Amino acid sequence: MAELKCYWFKFEMFSQPTSLNIGCGVTAHDYSDAIGLLRSKVFDGNDFVVLNFHEDVKLSELDQSHVVPNMGVITSRGIWFPLGYD
């Protein structure tokens, strides 16, 4: 089984206030697996637009005042920011 990678995704801005406007953190086997987790857990099977993503994101690269104190476990496969999608 492939090693897990941490991804940070940015999406088109949503019209309603949501933590997803900041971005979304996902730990997955690869990019395709991360997209699958986003589609099934965050977007309920609906289409979404990824503006950009960062593979192998490090904690030091994340927003230290909002993301880091409010994130879940980054070492397990799943959505770790925002909380509530696993």
Legacy VTK file of the C-alpha trace (Angstrom):
# vtk DataFile Version 3.0
C-alpha trace
ASCII
DATASET POLYDATA
POINTS 86 float
0.000 0.000 0.000
1.259 3.445 -0.898
2.496 5.873 1.721
-0.026 8.530 2.759
0.415 12.120 1.547
-1.023 15.337 2.955
-2.777 17.673 0.533
-4.090 21.208 0.851
-6.812 22.164 -1.631
-8.161 25.590 -2.569
-11.534 25.846 -4.294
-13.550 28.496 -6.070
-14.977 30.757 -3.375
-18.397 29.748 -2.099
-21.073 32.431 -1.880
-21.960 31.453 1.699
-19.431 31.731 4.548
-17.708 28.378 5.058
-14.353 27.129 6.297
-13.918 25.634 2.820
-13.251 29.195 1.595
-9.949 28.917 3.502
-9.181 25.522 1.997
-9.391 21.843 2.810
-6.810 19.441 4.204
-6.835 15.803 3.094
-4.548 12.870 3.795
-4.717 10.222 1.085
-2.735 7.614 -0.844
-2.466 9.860 -3.925
-4.161 12.779 -5.694
-6.916 10.580 -7.129
-7.679 9.146 -3.697
-7.788 12.683 -2.231
-10.249 13.818 -4.914
-12.391 10.763 -4.189
-12.463 11.610 -0.472
-13.415 15.213 -1.249
-16.161 14.120 -3.651
-17.691 11.576 -1.255
-17.193 13.203 2.154
-17.170 16.965 1.550
-19.193 17.528 -1.624
-21.715 14.648 -1.318
-20.973 13.396 -4.838
-21.408 16.825 -6.446
-18.924 18.469 -8.793
-16.469 21.007 -7.423
-13.671 23.157 -8.828
-10.126 22.870 -7.491
-8.227 26.116 -8.091
-4.942 24.678 -6.827
-3.495 22.110 -4.494
-0.291 21.486 -2.596
0.974 17.919 -2.225
3.060 16.985 0.835
1.945 20.096 2.701
3.708 20.627 6.047
2.148 21.944 9.254
4.477 24.941 9.138
2.967 25.941 5.761
-0.591 26.098 7.096
-2.352 29.065 8.701
-1.100 28.885 12.286
-3.888 30.990 13.789
-6.933 29.291 12.262
-6.160 26.027 10.453
-3.640 24.367 12.785
-5.610 24.868 16.038
-8.819 23.632 14.363
-7.662 20.591 12.424
-7.954 16.881 13.014
-5.370 14.119 12.730
-3.127 14.699 9.715
-1.464 11.254 9.858
-4.623 9.235 9.099
-6.403 8.940 5.754
-9.299 11.392 5.595
-10.363 15.027 5.783
-8.560 16.866 8.585
-9.633 20.432 7.840
-12.283 21.570 8.267
-13.493 19.171 10.914
-16.761 17.302 10.595
-16.290 15.428 7.323
-15.006 12.062 8.602
LINES 1 87
86 0 1 2 3 4 5 6 7 8 9 10 11 12 13 14 15 16 17 18 19 20 21 22 23 24 25 26 27 28 29 30 31 32 33 34 35 36 37 38 39 40 41 42 43 44 45 46 47 48 49 50 51 52 53 54 55 56 57 58 59 60 61 62 63 64 65 66 67 68 69 70 71 72 73 74 75 76 77 78 79 80 81 82 83 84 85
